Structure formats: C-alpha cells, structure tokens
Amino acid sequence: MIKFQLDTPQRIIKSKIDLNKTHAFFSYILLNMQIEKTEHTDKIPTMAVNAYGDLWWNKSFIDGLNADELKFCLAHEVGHVATLTFQREKQRDHTIWNIATDLIINFMLTEEGFTAPKGVLVPNHCGVYTFTSGKTNKPIDIDLNDKNAEQVYDELMKHAKIIKVMVEADGEGNFKGQVGKHIKGDKDDNGKSQGKGNSPSSIQANENNWKRKAVEASTQAKMRGQLSATMESMVSNLLEPVIDWRNKLFAYITNDLPVDYTMRFPSRRSIATGFYAPTVIKESLDLIVGVDVSGSISIEEYTEFMSEVIGIVNSYRQVKIRVIAWASTVDERDDIEINNDTQEDIITHKFYNSGGTTLSCLTDYIIKKEYTTKLLVVLTDGYVENKPTILEGVDTLFILSKQGTDTIVKNHGDVTSLNNVTI
C-alpha cells in the first residue's frame, strides 16, 4: 500500500480537520482565521498572529513539528485571538504581557490534553512554571492556578528585569520559548498596515467580532460534549466584564440553538482541500420576548431593543420570535409573532395594554397558552412583585431599562441592562 507524504500546507489542513474531531472550540476559531505562509522567515522564525486573526507560518518551523505539536501550535495562536491578547494588553510591558499570556494559554492547552513542543513555556503538573538561569539568580516560581493573564502579569512584573534576562528577550517582545510572534494592530507579517483600520470604531468592531466567535465556538464545543469547565470558565470570564446586553442575548441564543452534524452531505469548503468534514445541521429555536409596557420603558428604549431583536431574526433564520407585551395583564392583541414579512410591524405596533407591573401575568399567560421555549427574554424596569411566577426549565434573561433595578429579578434569572451597550 502506497503511503502518501503530505506537504506542509496539507499537514496544516489535516491538523485543522483533526482539531474539528477532538477540540471543536479551537477548530471553529481557526476556521475563521486567515492562514498564510510567511515570505519573511527572518522576521518570523516560527508563527505570527495579529489582532485580526491573521496567522502566518514558517515552513521550516512547521516541518520540524510532529502532528501533535503542530496542533498545539495552531491552538496556541487561536488562544491569543480568542482571549483577546492584543486588546487586553493596553499600556502593559509588551514582553512581560506576552510571557503572561503564553503561560496562561499553554497551561490551558495542556489541561485540554495538547502536547507542547520542547522548549515552550509550559508549567509543571501542579500548574507552576519556574523561571531559572545558569546565573546566580534564584529560581522564580509562578503559580498559574485560578489566575488570568492580568494576575500573572502582575506577578511577573515583580521580577521583570530578571525574567527578561532568563527568557532572553530581544527588546521587541520576543523571547525564547515563544510559539509565535504577536503582531500589533492590523499589520501583516512584514509589519506593514493591511488597511483593516486602527480607528477606535474599527478596533472595537474587531474585538466584538472575536467575542462573538468565542461564544459561537464554545457553543459548538458544548453541543458536541467537548467544552471543559476550564474552557467554559475562560470564555465567561473573558466576556463578562465588558459584555453588552446584545452579546449576552446572542450568547443565550447560540447556546440554546440545537446543532448536529452529518456526513451525508460533506462541507463544500472541506471537499476542495481533499479532506471531508461534516456539515452543520441547525434546528429551529422558539424564543419569547416579554416587553414591559407599564409606562416606565421609554419609546426610545423599546425601539432600540426591538431593532436588535429584529437583527437576531435576520441573522438566525431558524430563530422564531414571539413578542408579548405585558403590564398588570396581557392582552391577546399584544401577542405577536415576528417573521421576515412582519418584522418591521413590531416597531410601530401600538400596544393595547397599560397599567402596573406584574411579571406573573406574563409567565401565567405563557403557561396558559402552552407555549414552549428554552429562553424567555424580559425587557423591564425590574419593579415587579416580590415573588413572580417563574417558568420551570426555561432560561430567563432580564434586560433592564436604563433606570431599572435588579433587586428582585436577579433572584429569578440572568440580568443585563440597556446601559451596557458597546458602540
């Protein structure tokens, strides 16, 4: 039997397919990245990645890796993009920040079962990395357990001068043991701008894009039983401090959206590579949005919210949205289904209901109508009765008006606010 030798690009393609089988999170992010061979091998001896998810590889470096090591290196670069390494650096020391993020990412990868190449900064089995040198400096132990990159950075900065010597930093943020070079901004592998935009709005849009990709990737992995507690915690911790209500709604929808895979119709993208990958099958999801129309929600806030809900309809054709307005009661005329033909009507709909704020009237109405949903989104000011009826087995996301309170609703579901909007 003839055994074919794969060339370097084919090995990378095979690694991507292998990752899809075992580590869906990393595979999903990798499929959304641009991967190219570098022509500047003197500047990029290993790999390089930038904030926009562009990845360059050095042929000599790749050819020196076995299959497991190659998957580690690809996943490592994914880690920098998925955890927003570039965006979180801010005014920190570039070299020390690179070391901190490499340590955290490599620790995560070893926990996920990846095998690192020799010489890479990888902690021991107890989650501790020891910096040593042949000089008189005493070893420096850095415990990575239950820490993020910012916390590790603070620890490293206490010994910054010594650690830079120990890792042989060259003054440009590069160091021995680094899998890939971190290229700032939208620059290419030669350090030139790619014209993708370095304005505040472009930078923020790119950050939001990769946050969404991280949510999508974690959803894909979770659906396939491949999302470990470590990975789930990483994504949650990354998004939570800065997440806006739109992204939180997006996260809920993608999390509850049923996903399956089939080989009956292989992915067209994979066929072109000579390898076969499964096609994603997505089923429909019923979503109920309860809108508090008791008077404290302004027209502007309501319009803003419904515009985003319509955006969800357009983005996810398989999501069916039912909007129910409520106050102290629910009028059946305020029970509206949104589809592609009627979605604009919801913005101009004049509600028949008004009065006080009783959340139980909404949930009781849903139970009475025998509506089924995995997610209930409630737009309200939060001034509801102390013990409202809650739907069993249904995730509830409360989106508070700008003057709202979470005193009661925080005990009955997840809470975010119209104030938390990233432009």
N, C-alpha and C positions, 0 to 999 in steps of 0.2 A: 504494500500500500504506500503510495506516494504521500509524503508529508510536506505540505507547502510551508515555506518560511514567510511570515508576514513582514512587510516593510514597516517603517516607523509610523507613518500615518495610519496604516491598518491596525497596528498594535493599539494606538490611541482609540480608534473606533471600537475595537474589541473590548477595551477596558471600560468604555462608556456603556457598552451593552452588558458587560458583566456587573457593573455597578447597578444597572437597572434591575438586575435579578436580586441583588442582595442588599443594596443600600439606596432605596428609591429617593431619599431626600437629596443626596449628593448627585445622583443621576439627573434628577429634574432640574436642579440649578445648572448643572453642566450643559444640559441641552439648550439652555437659554444664554449660554456664553459663546463668544466668538473665539475660536481656537485656531492659531496660525503658527507656522514655523518661523522662527526669527532669522533674519538675514544678518543680524548684528551679534554674532556669537561672542565677540569680545566684551560686549556690554551685558549680555545675558548668557552666562555660562550654564544656567540650569533652566528655570522657567521665570516668567514675569506675568504680573496681572495688574490691572488698573481698576479704578473705582467703577468703571462702566462695564466690568465683566469681560474685558478683552484679555485673552490669555495667549502668551507666546511661549514656544518651547524650543530648546536647543537639541538638535538631533543627537549629538554626542552624549549629552546627559541622559536622554531617554533610552538610547541604546545600551547604556550601562546599567539599566534597571531591570529587575525581573518583573513578572506580571503583577505580583502583589505590591511591590514597591512603586510601580507605575500608578496603580490605583490609589495608593496612599498620597502620592504627589498631586494627582489630579484633585482628589478630595480635599487636600490641604489648600489648594488655590480656591476651590469652592468655598471653603471655610472663611477665607478672607472676604469674599464677596458677600456671602450670606450673613455674616456677622457685622457687616459694615465697618470693617477695619479702617478704611480710609476716612469715612465720615466721622468716626469717633476719635480720631487722633487729635484734632483741634490744634492746640499750641504745645502739645507734648513733645518731648525729645524724640526725634524720629527713630534713632537706633534703639533706644530703650523700649519705645512703643512697639516696634517690630518684634523685638525679642519677647515682649509680654504676650502679644497676640499669637506668635508662633508657639509659645509654650502652651497656651490655653487650647489652641486648635489641635496641636499634636496630642495633648492629653486626651481631648475629646475623641480623636481618631483612634487612639489605642484602646480607649474604653469601648469603642464601636467595633473592635476586632481587626483594625487595619494593621499592616506590618510596615514599619518605617525603614527607610534605607539607613545604612550605617552613618554615624556622624551627625544625625539630625538631633535637634534639641527635644528629647523625649524624657519625661520623668520616669522614675522607677515605679515598681508595682504598688508603692504606697502613695503615689501622686506627688512625689517630691523630686525636684530637679536640683542637682548640686553643681554649682559653678566651681571649677578648680583650675589651677595652672601649675606649671612647674616652678613657679617663683615662690617667694616667702609668704604670699597672701594666703590667709586661711580660707578654707572652702566656705562657700555661701550656699546655704540650703534655702530653697524657695518652695513652700508648700502650696500646691495648686488646688487642693481640695476645697470645694464650695466657694471658689473665688471666680470673679470675672477678670477680664483683661485690665480694667482700670485699677482694680485692687492689686493685681500682680505688678502692674507698672509702679504703683506707689512703693511696693516692697523693693523693687529693683532700683528705684531712684535713690534709695538709701545707700546703695553701693555702686552707683552709676559708673564712676571713673574706673573702679576695679573691674567691674563686669565687662565694660567695653574692652579693656585690655585682655580679659580672659577669652572673649569671643572674637578677638582680633578685628574689631570694627575698622572699616577703611575710611570712615569720615562721611560716607554717603548713605549711611543707614544700612549698609550691607555687613554681614558677619558670617563667620564660619559656622556651618550647620544650618544655614538658611536654605529652604527648599526653593523659594522663588523670590525674585526681586519685586518690590512694591513700587509701582509707578504712580506718582501722584496725578490727580486731575484726570483729564481726558487724553493724556499723551499716549503716543504709540511706543513701540519697543525701541525707537531711536530717540525718544524724549521730545518728539515734536507734537504739537497740538493736533488733534484729529478733528477739531471743529465741532465737537459734540456739545460744547457750551460750558463755560465756567461761571456763568451768571448765577446769582443766588437762586433764581427760579429753576434754572436747569439742574443745578446741584440738588435742590430739594426734590425735583421731579424724579431724578435718577435714584435718590435714596428711597422715595416712596415706591418706586418700581421694584427695587430689590426686596423691600419689606413684603410687598405683595407676593413676590416669587417665593420668599421664605415661607409664607403662610401656605401657598399652594403646594410647595414641596413637602412641608410637614403633613399636610392633608393626604397627599398621595402616599406617603410612607405609612401614615396611621391606618389608612384603608387597607394596606397590604400587611399590616402587623409588623412593620419594620421600624416604627418610631419608638425609640427607647425613652425612658424617663429623662435621661440626660439631654437628649436632643429636644424633647418637648419643652423642657425647662429652659433650654438655651433660647429657643425661639420666643417663648413667652417673656423671658426677662429682657430680651432684646427689644421687643415691640412695646411692652407695657409702659415704660417711662415716657414715651413720646407718641404713642399711638393715638390717632384721632378716631372719632366715632365712625367715620366712613370705613376705615381699615378694620375696626372691630366688627362692624356689621359684615364686611367682606369675609373676615376670618370665620365667623359663625356659619355663613352660607357655604363656604368651601369645605368647612369641617363636616357639615351635615349632608353635603351633596353626595349621594351614593356613586361610587366609582368601581368599575370592574374592568377586567382585561380579557381580550380574546385573541387567539392566534388564527382564527378562521379568516380574518382579514388583516394581514400584517400591515404595520405602519408603512405608508408610502415613503416616508423620509428614510426609513431604515433599509428598504429594498435597494435604493440607489447605492448603498455602501457595500452591498453583498452580504449583509447580515440581516436577520429577521428579528424584529421586535414587535411586541403585541400592540394592538390598537386599543385606545382607551374607550370604554363604554360608559357614558354618563346617563343616569336616570333622572327623572323629574323630582323636584322638591317643592312641596307646598309651604309657603311662607305667609303668616298672618301678621299684618301690621295694625296695631291698635292706636288710633290717634285721639289724644285727649283734646276735646273741643269745648272745654268748660269755660273758656274765656281768657285764661292766663297765657295761652300759647298765641303768640303774635302771628299775623298773616305772613310776615317775612320768614319767621322760623319754620312755619308749616310748609311754605313754598320751597324753602331750601331743603328741607328734609325729603319732601316728595320728589323733588328733582333728582336727588341721589337715589331714591328707591327706583325711579324710572331708569336711572343709569344701570342699576342692577339687572332690571328686566332686559335691557338691551345687551348687556354683557353676558348674561346667562339665560339663554333662550329656554332652558329646561327648568327655570325657577318660575313658579306660578305664585303671584302675589294677590292676596285678598286684603283690602283695606277696610277696617271697621272703625267708624268714628264712635266715640263714647263720652259720656259725661256722668250723669247720675243714672242714665238708662241708655239703651241702644235702640235707635230707630232703624228698622229693616231697610229703609231707603238709603241709609248711610253704610250699607254693607255692599262693597263694590269690588269686583274682580278686575285686575289690570291685565290687559294683553296688548299685543303690538298695535291693535287697531284703536283701543280706547285709552291708552296710557296718558295721553295729553289731557283727557277729560277730567282726570283726578285733580289736576291743578286748579281748575276753575269750578269744581263742584261746590255748591253751597249746601252746607250741612243743615239738616232739619233739627238736630239735637243741640241742646244747651243746658246749662244748669250747673249743679255741683260736680264733685269729682269722686266717683265711686268705682274703683278698679274692678270690684267683683262683678259689676254689671257686664263688663266685657268678657271676663272669663266664664261667667254663668251663661252668657249668650253663646259662646263658642261650644260649651258643653251641650247646651240645648239643641244647637244646630248639628251637633255631632261632626263638627269639622275636625279633620286630622291635620296635624302639623308637628314638625320636630322643633320649630323655632317660632316663638312669639316675640315680636319687636313692639315695644310700647313707647310711644312718644308722649311724655307727660311732664308736668312741673314737679311731680313727686308728692304733692299734697293729697294723699289718698288716705283711706281708712286704715286703722292700725293693723287689722288682720284680714287682708283681702283673700279671696279665693284664688288659689294657685293651681295651674294645670299640672297634673301629675305626668311625669315622663316627658315634659316639654321644656327645652331651654328657653329662658326668658331674658331678653336684653332690654333694659330700660335706657332710653336716651332722653336725658333731662333737658328742659328748656334752659336758656341762659341764666334765668333767675331761679332755677329749680333747686330742690333739696333731695338728698338721698337718705335722709333719716330713716324712712320706713322701707323704701323699695330695695335698699342694699341688702336687706334680710331675705329678699324673695327672688333674687336674680342678679345677673351681672349689670353693672351700671357704667355708663359713659355720659358725655354731655355735648350739647351743641357748641359749648365753649371750646371743646377740644378739637379744633379744626386746623389742619396744616395747609396753608395755601401753597 
